[in-house]
Amino acid sequence: MGGAPCEAAQAARGRLPRDVRIWALREAPSGFNARFSAVWRRYAYRVTDNPGGVDPLLRGHVLWHDWPLDVDAMNEAARGLLGEHDFAAYCKKRRAPPPSGRSRS
């Protein structure tokens, strides 16, 4: 989108669902990649076994099971996932910097 950031934000607002808001907008640096340039991520997984199903307003964000969930077993299984982990194997391979005192052409 060309023009000033406020013009771009206004144009985007007209195309977004009413419950989505743009609070700030600025041009990304050259070479930015939303997947590989992110410095952190947060994931949330929501599951319910409510006999009435999922709240219609949340149906796109919650997985519904029609049998009782064993929360204790789920917590035990998830215990090893808590904390910080090295997911470098899932990242785009980056070039190693050249050894000190040498340059690469």
N, CA, C and O atoms as CSV, one atom per row, in Angstrom:
chain,resi,resn,atom,element,x,y,z
A,1,MET,N,N,0.851,-1.183,0.000
A,1,MET,CA,C,0.000,0.000,0.000
A,1,MET,C,C,0.886,1.232,0.000
A,1,MET,O,O,1.784,1.357,0.833
A,2,GLY,N,N,0.641,2.125,-0.915
A,2,GLY,CA,C,1.435,3.338,-0.955
A,2,GLY,C,C,0.871,4.389,-0.022
A,2,GLY,O,O,-0.182,4.187,0.583
A,3,GLY,N,N,1.551,5.488,0.097
A,3,GLY,CA,C,1.070,6.585,0.930
A,3,GLY,C,C,1.568,6.499,2.350
A,3,GLY,O,O,2.371,5.633,2.697
A,4,ALA,N,N,1.077,7.411,3.166
A,4,ALA,CA,C,1.489,7.493,4.568
A,4,ALA,C,C,0.955,6.300,5.357
A,4,ALA,O,O,-0.037,5.686,4.966
A,5,PRO,N,N,1.621,5.971,6.480
A,5,PRO,CA,C,1.155,4.854,7.299
A,5,PRO,C,C,-0.314,4.971,7.719
A,5,PRO,O,O,-1.021,3.965,7.764
A,6,CYS,N,N,-0.781,6.189,8.027
A,6,CYS,CA,C,-2.178,6.325,8.453
A,6,CYS,C,C,-3.123,6.020,7.288
A,6,CYS,O,O,-4.217,5.502,7.511
A,7,GLU,N,N,-2.727,6.326,6.060
A,7,GLU,CA,C,-3.551,5.987,4.890
A,7,GLU,C,C,-3.600,4.465,4.699
A,7,GLU,O,O,-4.653,3.905,4.397
A,8,ALA,N,N,-2.451,3.805,4.879
A,8,ALA,CA,C,-2.393,2.349,4.742
A,8,ALA,C,C,-3.243,1.686,5.815
A,8,ALA,O,O,-3.956,0.722,5.536
A,9,ALA,N,N,-3.173,2.193,7.037
A,9,ALA,CA,C,-3.976,1.636,8.128
A,9,ALA,C,C,-5.458,1.807,7.831
A,9,ALA,O,O,-6.247,0.888,8.052
A,10,GLN,N,N,-5.834,2.961,7.339
A,10,GLN,CA,C,-7.243,3.219,7.021
A,10,GLN,C,C,-7.722,2.281,5.912
A,10,GLN,O,O,-8.838,1.765,5.975
A,11,ALA,N,N,-6.886,2.061,4.904
A,11,ALA,CA,C,-7.260,1.161,3.818
A,11,ALA,C,C,-7.410,-0.274,4.332
A,11,ALA,O,O,-8.333,-0.982,3.928
A,12,ALA,N,N,-6.514,-0.706,5.214
A,12,ALA,CA,C,-6.585,-2.063,5.769
A,12,ALA,C,C,-7.812,-2.227,6.655
A,12,ALA,O,O,-8.444,-3.283,6.652
A,13,ARG,N,N,-8.148,-1.199,7.407
A,13,ARG,CA,C,-9.317,-1.281,8.299
A,13,ARG,C,C,-10.587,-1.601,7.528
A,13,ARG,O,O,-11.463,-2.305,8.031
A,14,GLY,N,N,-10.689,-1.087,6.312
A,14,GLY,CA,C,-11.878,-1.333,5.514
A,14,GLY,C,C,-11.997,-2.771,5.029
A,14,GLY,O,O,-13.069,-3.193,4.597
A,15,ARG,N,N,-10.917,-3.516,5.096
A,15,ARG,CA,C,-10.916,-4.905,4.621
A,15,ARG,C,C,-10.904,-5.921,5.761
A,15,ARG,O,O,-11.083,-7.114,5.518
A,16,LEU,N,N,-10.701,-5.477,6.979
A,16,LEU,CA,C,-10.599,-6.388,8.118
A,16,LEU,C,C,-11.956,-6.605,8.772
A,16,LEU,O,O,-12.831,-5.745,8.680
A,17,PRO,N,N,-12.141,-7.760,9.440
A,17,PRO,CA,C,-13.374,-7.954,10.210
A,17,PRO,C,C,-13.499,-6.866,11.280
A,17,PRO,O,O,-12.495,-6.300,11.714
A,18,ARG,N,N,-14.708,-6.581,11.695
A,18,ARG,CA,C,-14.936,-5.485,12.648
A,18,ARG,C,C,-14.254,-5.690,13.999
A,18,ARG,O,O,-13.970,-4.723,14.705
A,19,ASP,N,N,-13.987,-6.964,14.364
A,19,ASP,CA,C,-13.367,-7.211,15.662
A,19,ASP,C,C,-11.840,-7.224,15.602
A,19,ASP,O,O,-11.198,-7.547,16.601
A,20,VAL,N,N,-11.248,-6.885,14.471
A,20,VAL,CA,C,-9.799,-6.799,14.330
A,20,VAL,C,C,-9.421,-5.324,14.286
A,20,VAL,O,O,-10.028,-4.543,13.551
A,21,ARG,N,N,-8.424,-4.946,15.069
A,21,ARG,CA,C,-8.004,-3.547,15.158
A,21,ARG,C,C,-6.542,-3.386,14.766
A,21,ARG,O,O,-5.726,-4.268,15.032
A,22,ILE,N,N,-6.214,-2.276,14.142
A,22,ILE,CA,C,-4.831,-1.900,13.871
A,22,ILE,C,C,-4.481,-0.807,14.875
A,22,ILE,O,O,-5.055,0.282,14.855
A,23,TRP,N,N,-3.536,-1.115,15.745
A,23,TRP,CA,C,-3.122,-0.125,16.755
A,23,TRP,C,C,-1.918,0.668,16.280
A,23,TRP,O,O,-1.781,1.844,16.616
A,24,ALA,N,N,-1.046,0.043,15.507
A,24,ALA,CA,C,0.139,0.729,15.008
A,24,ALA,C,C,0.517,0.091,13.679
A,24,ALA,O,O,0.240,-1.084,13.434
A,25,LEU,N,N,1.147,0.876,12.836
A,25,LEU,CA,C,1.546,0.389,11.528
A,25,LEU,C,C,2.844,1.058,11.145
A,25,LEU,O,O,2.977,2.277,11.251
A,26,ARG,N,N,3.803,0.264,10.701
A,26,ARG,CA,C,5.047,0.838,10.178
A,26,ARG,C,C,5.638,-0.129,9.177
A,26,ARG,O,O,5.352,-1.325,9.223
A,27,GLU,N,N,6.446,0.368,8.288
A,27,GLU,CA,C,7.053,-0.459,7.252
A,27,GLU,C,C,8.080,-1.382,7.878
A,27,GLU,O,O,8.871,-0.962,8.723
A,28,ALA,N,N,8.066,-2.646,7.461
A,28,ALA,CA,C,9.031,-3.626,7.957
A,28,ALA,C,C,10.377,-3.377,7.296
A,28,ALA,O,O,10.435,-2.924,6.153
A,29,PRO,N,N,11.458,-3.670,8.008
A,29,PRO,CA,C,12.784,-3.494,7.418
A,29,PRO,C,C,12.986,-4.417,6.210
A,29,PRO,O,O,12.354,-5.468,6.110
A,30,SER,N,N,13.848,-4.021,5.322
A,30,SER,CA,C,14.164,-4.831,4.154
A,30,SER,C,C,14.631,-6.207,4.610
A,30,SER,O,O,15.448,-6.319,5.524
A,31,GLY,N,N,14.117,-7.243,3.980
A,31,GLY,CA,C,14.514,-8.603,4.334
A,31,GLY,C,C,13.696,-9.223,5.449
A,31,GLY,O,O,13.916,-10.382,5.802
A,32,PHE,N,N,12.748,-8.468,6.017
A,32,PHE,CA,C,11.927,-8.996,7.115
A,32,PHE,C,C,11.064,-10.143,6.606
A,32,PHE,O,O,10.494,-10.074,5.517
A,33,ASN,N,N,10.978,-11.193,7.408
A,33,ASN,CA,C,10.142,-12.340,7.103
A,33,ASN,C,C,9.352,-12.661,8.371
A,33,ASN,O,O,9.946,-12.947,9.411
A,34,ALA,N,N,8.038,-12.616,8.296
A,34,ALA,CA,C,7.211,-12.812,9.489
A,34,ALA,C,C,7.486,-14.147,10.158
A,34,ALA,O,O,7.399,-14.254,11.382
A,35,ARG,N,N,7.812,-15.150,9.385
A,35,ARG,CA,C,8.077,-16.465,9.973
A,35,ARG,C,C,9.472,-16.559,10.565
A,35,ARG,O,O,9.634,-17.017,11.696
A,36,PHE,N,N,10.476,-16.134,9.823
A,36,PHE,CA,C,11.853,-16.348,10.243
A,36,PHE,C,C,12.464,-15.180,11.009
A,36,PHE,O,O,13.521,-15.348,11.617
A,37,SER,N,N,11.846,-14.014,11.002
A,37,SER,CA,C,12.405,-12.864,11.702
A,37,SER,C,C,11.807,-12.665,13.088
A,37,SER,O,O,12.241,-11.779,13.825
A,38,ALA,N,N,10.827,-13.468,13.448
A,38,ALA,CA,C,10.175,-13.310,14.754
A,38,ALA,C,C,11.174,-13.578,15.875
A,38,ALA,O,O,11.974,-14.510,15.788
A,39,VAL,N,N,11.129,-12.766,16.925
A,39,VAL,CA,C,12.019,-12.973,18.068
A,39,VAL,C,C,11.352,-13.797,19.163
A,39,VAL,O,O,12.041,-14.310,20.045
A,40,TRP,N,N,10.029,-13.935,19.129
A,40,TRP,CA,C,9.327,-14.828,20.056
A,40,TRP,C,C,7.959,-15.165,19.492
A,40,TRP,O,O,7.429,-14.475,18.621
A,41,ARG,N,N,7.410,-16.237,20.013
A,41,ARG,CA,C,6.081,-16.690,19.616
A,41,ARG,C,C,5.353,-17.200,20.851
A,41,ARG,O,O,5.972,-17.630,21.823
A,42,ARG,N,N,4.053,-17.145,20.795
A,42,ARG,CA,C,3.232,-17.694,21.871
A,42,ARG,C,C,2.127,-18.524,21.233
A,42,ARG,O,O,1.464,-18.081,20.296
A,43,TYR,N,N,1.942,-19.713,21.743
A,43,TYR,CA,C,0.905,-20.600,21.234
A,43,TYR,C,C,-0.054,-20.948,22.357
A,43,TYR,O,O,0.367,-21.165,23.493
A,44,ALA,N,N,-1.318,-21.001,22.051
A,44,ALA,CA,C,-2.336,-21.413,23.016
A,44,ALA,C,C,-3.229,-22.440,22.334
A,44,ALA,O,O,-3.721,-22.218,21.228
A,45,TYR,N,N,-3.429,-23.552,23.001
A,45,TYR,CA,C,-4.284,-24.615,22.475
A,45,TYR,C,C,-5.448,-24.787,23.447
A,45,TYR,O,O,-5.241,-25.031,24.636
A,46,ARG,N,N,-6.661,-24.659,22.941
A,46,ARG,CA,C,-7.845,-24.723,23.787
A,46,ARG,C,C,-8.712,-25.909,23.376
A,46,ARG,O,O,-9.050,-26.081,22.205
A,47,VAL,N,N,-9.064,-26.726,24.377
A,47,VAL,CA,C,-9.873,-27.914,24.155
A,47,VAL,C,C,-10.961,-27.922,25.217
A,47,VAL,O,O,-10.711,-27.559,26.366
A,48,THR,N,N,-12.166,-28.333,24.840
A,48,THR,CA,C,-13.252,-28.427,25.812
A,48,THR,C,C,-14.017,-29.730,25.622
A,48,THR,O,O,-14.064,-30.296,24.530
A,49,ASP,N,N,-14.615,-30.186,26.720
A,49,ASP,CA,C,-15.512,-31.339,26.660
A,49,ASP,C,C,-16.888,-30.952,27.198
A,49,ASP,O,O,-17.655,-31.806,27.643
A,50,ASN,N,N,-17.182,-29.679,27.153
A,50,ASN,CA,C,-18.472,-29.177,27.624
A,50,ASN,C,C,-19.592,-29.890,26.862
A,50,ASN,O,O,-19.602,-29.878,25.631
A,51,PRO,N,N,-20.539,-30.514,27.583
A,51,PRO,CA,C,-21.607,-31.241,26.894
A,51,PRO,C,C,-22.413,-30.366,25.930
A,51,PRO,O,O,-22.996,-30.875,24.973
A,52,GLY,N,N,-22.446,-29.077,26.175
A,52,GLY,CA,C,-23.179,-28.172,25.294
A,52,GLY,C,C,-22.380,-27.730,24.079
A,52,GLY,O,O,-22.881,-26.972,23.249
A,53,GLY,N,N,-21.153,-28.193,23.967
A,53,GLY,CA,C,-20.305,-27.798,22.844
A,53,GLY,C,C,-19.537,-26.520,23.144
A,53,GLY,O,O,-19.406,-26.106,24.296
A,54,VAL,N,N,-19.042,-25.917,22.101
A,54,VAL,CA,C,-18.225,-24.710,22.213
A,54,VAL,C,C,-19.102,-23.476,22.075
A,54,VAL,O,O,-20.056,-23.461,21.298
A,55,ASP,N,N,-18.771,-22.451,22.832
A,55,ASP,CA,C,-19.422,-21.154,22.679
A,55,ASP,C,C,-19.316,-20.758,21.205
A,55,ASP,O,O,-18.214,-20.766,20.655
A,56,PRO,N,N,-20.409,-20.418,20.562
A,56,PRO,CA,C,-20.353,-20.071,19.128
A,56,PRO,C,C,-19.350,-18.971,18.801
A,56,PRO,O,O,-18.805,-18.949,17.698
A,57,LEU,N,N,-19.099,-18.071,19.724
A,57,LEU,CA,C,-18.140,-16.995,19.465
A,57,LEU,C,C,-16.700,-17.491,19.513
A,57,LEU,O,O,-15.794,-16.804,19.042
A,58,LEU,N,N,-16.479,-18.682,20.078
A,58,LEU,CA,C,-15.128,-19.227,20.201
A,58,LEU,C,C,-14.903,-20.453,19.324
A,58,LEU,O,O,-13.830,-21.054,19.377
A,59,ARG,N,N,-15.882,-20.833,18.527
A,59,ARG,CA,C,-15.805,-22.105,17.805
A,59,ARG,C,C,-14.602,-22.208,16.873
A,59,ARG,O,O,-14.146,-23.317,16.592
A,60,GLY,N,N,-14.086,-21.107,16.395
A,60,GLY,CA,C,-12.898,-21.158,15.548
A,60,GLY,C,C,-11.603,-21.237,16.333
A,60,GLY,O,O,-10.526,-21.342,15.746
A,61,HIS,N,N,-11.697,-21.186,17.667
A,61,HIS,CA,C,-10.499,-21.135,18.508
A,61,HIS,C,C,-10.442,-22.239,19.549
A,61,HIS,O,O,-9.469,-22.333,20.296
A,62,VAL,N,N,-11.473,-23.078,19.609
A,62,VAL,CA,C,-11.532,-24.129,20.625
A,62,VAL,C,C,-11.895,-25.447,19.952
A,62,VAL,O,O,-12.805,-25.508,19.126
A,63,LEU,N,N,-11.167,-26.501,20.319
A,63,LEU,CA,C,-11.463,-27.836,19.819
A,63,LEU,C,C,-12.424,-28.512,20.794
A,63,LEU,O,O,-12.168,-28.537,21.998
A,64,TRP,N,N,-13.511,-29.052,20.293
A,64,TRP,CA,C,-14.501,-29.700,21.147
A,64,TRP,C,C,-14.416,-31.205,21.004
A,64,TRP,O,O,-14.364,-31.730,19.891
A,65,HIS,N,N,-14.403,-31.905,22.142
A,65,HIS,CA,C,-14.461,-33.370,22.177
A,65,HIS,C,C,-15.772,-33.771,22.816
A,65,HIS,O,O,-16.193,-33.181,23.810
A,66,ASP,N,N,-16.424,-34.784,22.239
A,66,ASP,CA,C,-17.713,-35.195,22.786
A,66,ASP,C,C,-17.568,-36.344,23.783
A,66,ASP,O,O,-18.507,-37.112,23.990
A,67,TRP,N,N,-16.399,-36.461,24.395
A,67,TRP,CA,C,-16.200,-37.409,25.491
A,67,TRP,C,C,-15.394,-36.697,26.571
A,67,TRP,O,O,-14.687,-35.734,26.274
A,68,PRO,N,N,-15.488,-37.156,27.826
A,68,PRO,CA,C,-14.791,-36.465,28.922
A,68,PRO,C,C,-13.268,-36.502,28.736
A,68,PRO,O,O,-12.689,-37.540,28.414
A,69,LEU,N,N,-12.652,-35.366,28.943
A,69,LEU,CA,C,-11.200,-35.269,28.869
A,69,LEU,C,C,-10.598,-35.648,30.215
A,69,LEU,O,O,-11.146,-35.303,31.262
A,70,ASP,N,N,-9.474,-36.355,30.192
A,70,ASP,CA,C,-8.750,-36.711,31.413
A,70,ASP,C,C,-7.689,-35.635,31.634
A,70,ASP,O,O,-6.562,-35.742,31.152
A,71,VAL,N,N,-8.075,-34.603,32.371
A,71,VAL,CA,C,-7.200,-33.441,32.551
A,71,VAL,C,C,-5.902,-33.822,33.253
A,71,VAL,O,O,-4.842,-33.308,32.896
A,72,ASP,N,N,-5.961,-34.717,34.249
A,72,ASP,CA,C,-4.736,-35.140,34.937
A,72,ASP,C,C,-3.769,-35.814,33.954
A,72,ASP,O,O,-2.570,-35.537,33.982
A,73,ALA,N,N,-4.272,-36.682,33.100
A,73,ALA,CA,C,-3.416,-37.349,32.109
A,73,ALA,C,C,-2.863,-36.338,31.098
A,73,ALA,O,O,-1.712,-36.446,30.673
A,74,MET,N,N,-3.679,-35.368,30.720
A,74,MET,CA,C,-3.215,-34.340,29.778
A,74,MET,C,C,-2.106,-33.500,30.403
A,74,MET,O,O,-1.106,-33.203,29.750
A,75,ASN,N,N,-2.282,-33.119,31.659
A,75,ASN,CA,C,-1.252,-32.334,32.351
A,75,ASN,C,C,0.047,-33.126,32.487
A,75,ASN,O,O,1.135,-32.577,32.309
A,76,GLU,N,N,-0.067,-34.405,32.799
A,76,GLU,CA,C,1.126,-35.246,32.919
A,76,GLU,C,C,1.843,-35.345,31.574
A,76,GLU,O,O,3.069,-35.244,31.517
A,77,ALA,N,N,1.095,-35.541,30.505
A,77,ALA,CA,C,1.697,-35.650,29.176
A,77,ALA,C,C,2.356,-34.339,28.748
A,77,ALA,O,O,3.364,-34.354,28.043
A,78,ALA,N,N,1.800,-33.221,29.165
A,78,ALA,CA,C,2.318,-31.908,28.759
A,78,ALA,C,C,3.470,-31.415,29.613
A,78,ALA,O,O,4.130,-30.439,29.254
A,79,ARG,N,N,3.724,-32.071,30.739
A,79,ARG,CA,C,4.767,-31.608,31.675
A,79,ARG,C,C,6.115,-31.416,30.978
A,79,ARG,O,O,6.817,-30.448,31.267
A,80,GLY,N,N,6.486,-32.308,30.075
A,80,GLY,CA,C,7.772,-32.198,29.389
A,80,GLY,C,C,7.828,-31.077,28.366
A,80,GLY,O,O,8.906,-30.753,27.867
A,81,LEU,N,N,6.697,-30.483,28.047
A,81,LEU,CA,C,6.659,-29.395,27.065
A,81,LEU,C,C,6.840,-28.025,27.710
A,81,LEU,O,O,7.111,-27.042,27.021
A,82,LEU,N,N,6.691,-27.960,29.025
A,82,LEU,CA,C,6.799,-26.676,29.712
A,82,LEU,C,C,8.233,-26.175,29.711
A,82,LEU,O,O,9.179,-26.963,29.720
A,83,GLY,N,N,8.384,-24.861,29.699
A,83,GLY,CA,C,9.710,-24.260,29.781
A,83,GLY,C,C,10.201,-23.783,28.426
A,83,GLY,O,O,9.438,-23.687,27.465
A,84,GLU,N,N,11.495,-23.486,28.374
A,84,GLU,CA,C,12.111,-23.002,27.146
A,84,GLU,C,C,12.846,-24.142,26.480
A,84,GLU,O,O,13.498,-24.947,27.144
A,85,HIS,N,N,12.739,-24.208,25.159
A,85,HIS,CA,C,13.351,-25.285,24.403
A,85,HIS,C,C,14.053,-24.724,23.171
A,85,HIS,O,O,13.720,-23.637,22.697
A,86,ASP,N,N,15.006,-25.457,22.667
A,86,ASP,CA,C,15.726,-25.057,21.463
A,86,ASP,C,C,15.036,-25.673,20.247
A,86,ASP,O,O,15.088,-26.886,20.039
A,87,PHE,N,N,14.397,-24.835,19.457
A,87,PHE,CA,C,13.711,-25.297,18.258
A,87,PHE,C,C,14.488,-24.921,17.001
A,87,PHE,O,O,13.903,-24.760,15.930
A,88,ALA,N,N,15.790,-24.782,17.129
A,88,ALA,CA,C,16.627,-24.365,15.998
A,88,ALA,C,C,16.483,-25.314,14.812
A,88,ALA,O,O,16.596,-24.886,13.663
A,89,ALA,N,N,16.238,-26.582,15.074
A,89,ALA,CA,C,16.111,-27.544,13.983
A,89,ALA,C,C,14.911,-27.233,13.088
A,89,ALA,O,O,14.866,-27.674,11.940
A,90,TYR,N,N,13.940,-26.479,13.604
A,90,TYR,CA,C,12.754,-26.136,12.827
A,90,TYR,C,C,12.886,-24.789,12.122
A,90,TYR,O,O,11.978,-24.373,11.403
A,91,CYS,N,N,13.999,-24.112,12.323
A,91,CYS,CA,C,14.196,-22.774,11.769
A,91,CYS,C,C,14.902,-22.836,10.427
A,91,CYS,O,O,15.541,-23.827,10.073
A,92,LYS,N,N,14.763,-21.738,9.694
A,92,LYS,CA,C,15.493,-21.575,8.442
A,92,LYS,C,C,16.985,-21.600,8.765
A,92,LYS,O,O,17.431,-20.973,9.726
A,93,LYS,N,N,17.738,-22.317,7.968
A,93,LYS,CA,C,19.186,-22.394,8.191
A,93,LYS,C,C,19.810,-21.033,7.934
A,93,LYS,O,O,19.537,-20.390,6.920
A,94,ARG,N,N,20.645,-20.608,8.859
A,94,ARG,CA,C,21.338,-19.320,8.717
A,94,ARG,C,C,22.805,-19.588,8.409
A,94,ARG,O,O,23.391,-20.564,8.879
A,95,ARG,N,N,23.375,-18.709,7.619
A,95,ARG,CA,C,24.797,-18.840,7.336
A,95,ARG,C,C,25.592,-18.527,8.589
A,95,ARG,O,O,25.280,-17.592,9.325
A,96,ALA,N,N,26.619,-19.321,8.817
A,96,ALA,CA,C,27.514,-19.038,9.940
A,96,ALA,C,C,28.380,-17.846,9.559
A,96,ALA,O,O,28.768,-17.715,8.398
A,97,PRO,N,N,28.688,-16.974,10.515
A,97,PRO,CA,C,29.569,-15.840,10.194
A,97,PRO,C,C,30.966,-16.363,9.845
A,97,PRO,O,O,31.375,-17.411,10.346
A,98,PRO,N,N,31.702,-15.641,8.988
A,98,PRO,CA,C,33.043,-16.106,8.633
A,98,PRO,C,C,33.944,-16.101,9.875
A,98,PRO,O,O,33.739,-15.304,10.790
A,99,PRO,N,N,34.927,-16.981,9.900
A,99,PRO,CA,C,35.862,-16.987,11.042
A,99,PRO,C,C,36.516,-15.627,11.189
A,99,PRO,O,O,36.670,-14.891,10.214
A,100,SER,N,N,36.894,-15.303,12.395
A,100,SER,CA,C,37.500,-14.007,12.702
A,100,SER,C,C,38.726,-13.760,11.828
A,100,SER,O,O,39.552,-14.655,11.648
A,101,GLY,N,N,38.846,-12.558,11.289
A,101,GLY,CA,C,40.027,-12.180,10.507
A,101,GLY,C,C,39.943,-12.578,9.046
A,101,GLY,O,O,40.852,-12.271,8.274
A,102,ARG,N,N,38.865,-13.258,8.642
A,102,ARG,CA,C,38.705,-13.638,7.244
A,102,ARG,C,C,37.431,-13.060,6.690
A,102,ARG,O,O,36.476,-12.798,7.422
A,103,SER,N,N,37.426,-12.867,5.409
A,103,SER,CA,C,36.203,-12.393,4.790
A,103,SER,C,C,35.785,-13.373,3.707
A,103,SER,O,O,36.606,-14.118,3.171
A,104,ARG,N,N,34.537,-13.362,3.406
A,104,ARG,CA,C,33.988,-14.256,2.391
A,104,ARG,C,C,33.566,-13.408,1.194
A,104,ARG,O,O,33.031,-12.312,1.360
A,105,SER,N,N,33.806,-13.910,0.006
A,105,SER,CA,C,33.380,-13.138,-1.170
A,105,SER,C,C,32.358,-13.890,-1.962
A,105,SER,O,O,31.885,-13.395,-2.986
